[in-house]
Amino acid sequence: MSEGGQVVDLKFAAAQGESTEVCFEPVGTTFSLRDGEAVFLRTAIANVASLEIVSWPNGIGVWVPYPGDYAIIDSKGIEIDRL
């Protein structure tokens, strides 16, 4: 991640009792979440203004500038993928 720069974890979650898919583009990495489950996008704070987040019924699309330095983190803080 960014050398010495500050990072942020952006949370994407399914509502309680609901399910949703979170898709990270342009690579198409997708996570199916349900009932309050969440994933986090860890990136440098400087990248946040360049993200495009789109929601639709039962889905969230997260477009990141690519290539870049992004990590997908689970709710326990474990890195589960890199973009």
LUMMAR-160776 format. One record per residue: residue number from 1; x, y, z of N, C-alpha, C, O in turn. Coordinates in steps of 0.1 Angstrom, whole numbers, always signed. Example, Ala and Ser with C-alpha at 12.3 -4.5 7.8 and 13.67 -1.06 7.14 Angstrom:
BEGIN
MIKE; seq; n.east; n.north; n.up; ca.east; ca.north; ca.up; c.east; c.north; c.up; o.east; o.north; o.up
MIKE; 1; +132; -57; +78; +123; -45; +78; +132; -33; +78; +142; -33; +85
MIKE; 2; +128; -22; +71; +137; -11; +71; +129; +0; +79; +134; +11; +80
***
This chain:
BEGIN
MIKE; seq; n.east; n.north; n.up; ca.east; ca.north; ca.up; c.east; c.north; c.up; o.east; o.north; o.up
MIKE; 1; +9; -12; +0; +0; +0; +0; +9; +12; +0; +21; +11; +1
MIKE; 2; +3; +23; -2; +10; +36; -3; +21; +38; +8; +19; +37; +20
MIKE; 3; +34; +41; +3; +45; +42; +12; +43; +54; +21; +44; +66; +17
MIKE; 4; +41; +52; +34; +40; +63; +44; +27; +70; +43; +24; +79; +51
MIKE; 5; +19; +68; +32; +6; +75; +31; -5; +69; +39; -4; +58; +44
MIKE; 6; -15; +77; +42; -26; +72; +50; -35; +63; +41; -38; +66; +29
MIKE; 7; -41; +53; +47; -50; +44; +40; -64; +44; +47; -65; +48; +59
MIKE; 8; -74; +40; +40; -87; +40; +45; -94; +26; +41; -90; +21; +30
MIKE; 9; -102; +21; +49; -110; +9; +46; -125; +14; +43; -131; +18; +53
MIKE; 10; -129; +12; +31; -143; +15; +28; -152; +3; +29; -148; -8; +23
MIKE; 11; -162; +4; +36; -171; -8; +39; -182; -9; +29; -189; +1; +26
MIKE; 12; -185; -22; +24; -196; -25; +15; -203; -37; +22; -197; -47; +24
MIKE; 13; -216; -35; +25; -223; -45; +33; -237; -48; +28; -243; -39; +21
MIKE; 14; -242; -60; +30; -256; -63; +28; -264; -59; +40; -259; -60; +51
MIKE; 15; -276; -54; +38; -284; -50; +49; -289; -63; +56; -289; -74; +51
MIKE; 16; -292; -61; +69; -297; -72; +77; -309; -79; +70; -318; -72; +66
MIKE; 17; -309; -92; +69; -320; -99; +63; -320; -99; +47; -329; -104; +41
MIKE; 18; -310; -92; +41; -309; -91; +27; -297; -97; +21; -287; -100; +29
MIKE; 19; -296; -99; +8; -284; -103; +1; -280; -93; -9; -289; -86; -15
MIKE; 20; -267; -93; -13; -262; -83; -23; -250; -89; -29; -243; -97; -23
MIKE; 21; -246; -84; -41; -233; -87; -46; -225; -75; -48; -230; -64; -51
MIKE; 22; -212; -75; -44; -203; -64; -45; -193; -68; -56; -186; -78; -55
MIKE; 23; -193; -60; -67; -184; -63; -78; -173; -52; -79; -177; -40; -80
MIKE; 24; -161; -55; -80; -150; -46; -81; -145; -46; -95; -140; -56; -100
MIKE; 25; -147; -35; -102; -143; -34; -116; -131; -25; -118; -128; -17; -109
MIKE; 26; -123; -26; -128; -127; -33; -141; -123; -48; -141; -124; -54; -152
MIKE; 27; -118; -54; -130; -114; -68; -131; -125; -78; -129; -124; -89; -133
MIKE; 28; -137; -73; -123; -148; -82; -122; -148; -91; -109; -156; -100; -109
MIKE; 29; -140; -88; -100; -140; -96; -87; -153; -94; -80; -156; -82; -77
MIKE; 30; -160; -104; -77; -173; -103; -71; -175; -111; -58; -170; -122; -57
MIKE; 31; -181; -105; -49; -184; -112; -36; -199; -112; -33; -206; -101; -35
MIKE; 32; -205; -123; -30; -219; -124; -26; -220; -123; -11; -214; -131; -3
MIKE; 33; -227; -113; -6; -229; -111; +8; -243; -112; +12; -253; -111; +4
MIKE; 34; -246; -116; +25; -259; -117; +30; -260; -113; +44; -250; -115; +52
MIKE; 35; -272; -109; +48; -275; -106; +62; -264; -99; +71; -260; -104; +81
MIKE; 36; -260; -87; +66; -251; -79; +73; -236; -82; +71; -227; -75; +76
MIKE; 37; -233; -92; +62; -219; -95; +59; -213; -83; +52; -220; -75; +45
MIKE; 38; -200; -81; +53; -193; -70; +47; -179; -74; +41; -173; -83; +46
MIKE; 39; -175; -66; +31; -161; -66; +27; -157; -51; +27; -165; -42; +27
MIKE; 40; -144; -49; +27; -138; -36; +28; -128; -34; +16; -121; -44; +13
MIKE; 41; -128; -23; +11; -118; -19; +1; -107; -10; +8; -111; +1; +13
MIKE; 42; -95; -15; +9; -84; -8; +15; -76; -1; +4; -71; -7; -5
MIKE; 43; -75; +12; +5; -68; +20; -5; -62; +33; +1; -66; +36; +12
MIKE; 44; -53; +39; -6; -48; +52; -1; -59; +62; -1; -67; +62; -10
MIKE; 45; -59; +71; +9; -69; +81; +10; -69; +90; -3; -80; +94; -8
MIKE; 46; -58; +92; -9; -57; +99; -21; -65; +93; -33; -68; +100; -42
MIKE; 47; -68; +80; -32; -75; +74; -43; -90; +75; -42; -97; +73; -52
MIKE; 48; -95; +79; -30; -109; +78; -28; -117; +87; -37; -128; +83; -42
MIKE; 49; -112; +99; -41; -120; +108; -50; -121; +102; -64; -129; +106; -72
MIKE; 50; -112; +92; -67; -112; +86; -81; -121; +74; -82; -123; +68; -93
MIKE; 51; -127; +69; -71; -136; +57; -71; -149; +61; -76; -154; +72; -74
MIKE; 52; -156; +52; -83; -170; +53; -88; -178; +42; -81; -175; +30; -84
MIKE; 53; -188; +45; -73; -196; +35; -67; -210; +37; -72; -216; +47; -71
MIKE; 54; -215; +25; -77; -229; +25; -82; -237; +14; -75; -232; +3; -73
MIKE; 55; -249; +17; -71; -257; +7; -65; -270; +5; -73; -275; +14; -80
MIKE; 56; -275; -7; -73; -287; -11; -79; -294; -22; -70; -287; -26; -60
MIKE; 57; -306; -26; -72; -312; -36; -63; -303; -48; -62; -300; -54; -72
MIKE; 58; -299; -52; -50; -291; -63; -47; -277; -63; -53; -271; -73; -56
MIKE; 59; -272; -51; -56; -258; -50; -61; -251; -37; -58; -258; -27; -58
MIKE; 60; -238; -38; -58; -230; -26; -56; -218; -28; -66; -211; -38; -66
MIKE; 61; -216; -18; -75; -204; -18; -84; -194; -8; -79; -198; +4; -77
MIKE; 62; -182; -12; -78; -171; -3; -73; -161; -3; -84; -154; -13; -87
MIKE; 63; -159; +9; -91; -150; +10; -102; -137; +17; -96; -138; +28; -90
MIKE; 64; -126; +11; -97; -113; +17; -92; -104; +20; -104; -105; +13; -114
MIKE; 65; -96; +31; -103; -87; +33; -114; -77; +21; -114; -72; +17; -104
MIKE; 66; -75; +16; -126; -66; +4; -127; -55; +7; -137; -58; +13; -148
MIKE; 67; -43; +3; -135; -39; -5; -123; -38; +4; -111; -37; +17; -112
MIKE; 68; -37; -2; -100; -36; +6; -87; -33; -3; -76; -29; -15; -78
MIKE; 69; -33; +2; -64; -29; -6; -52; -41; -7; -43; -44; +2; -35
MIKE; 70; -49; -18; -44; -61; -19; -37; -62; -33; -31; -57; -43; -37
MIKE; 71; -67; -34; -18; -68; -47; -12; -83; -49; -8; -89; -39; -3
MIKE; 72; -88; -61; -9; -101; -64; -4; -99; -72; +9; -92; -81; +10
MIKE; 73; -106; -67; +19; -104; -72; +33; -117; -77; +38; -128; -72; +35
MIKE; 74; -117; -89; +45; -129; -94; +51; -132; -87; +64; -124; -79; +69
MIKE; 75; -143; -91; +70; -147; -84; +83; -138; -88; +95; -139; -81; +105
MIKE; 76; -129; -97; +93; -119; -101; +104; -106; -93; +101; -97; -95; +109
MIKE; 77; -105; -85; +91; -93; -78; +88; -83; -86; +79; -72; -81; +78
MIKE; 78; -87; -97; +74; -78; -105; +66; -79; -102; +51; -90; -101; +46
MIKE; 79; -68; -100; +45; -68; -97; +30; -72; -109; +23; -67; -120; +24
MIKE; 80; -83; -108; +14; -88; -119; +7; -85; -118; -8; -87; -127; -16
MIKE; 81; -82; -106; -13; -79; -104; -27; -71; -90; -29; -72; -82; -20
MIKE; 82; -65; -89; -40; -58; -76; -44; -63; -73; -58; -65; -82; -67
MIKE; 83; -65; -60; -60; -69; -55; -74; -57; -48; -80; -58; -43; -91
***
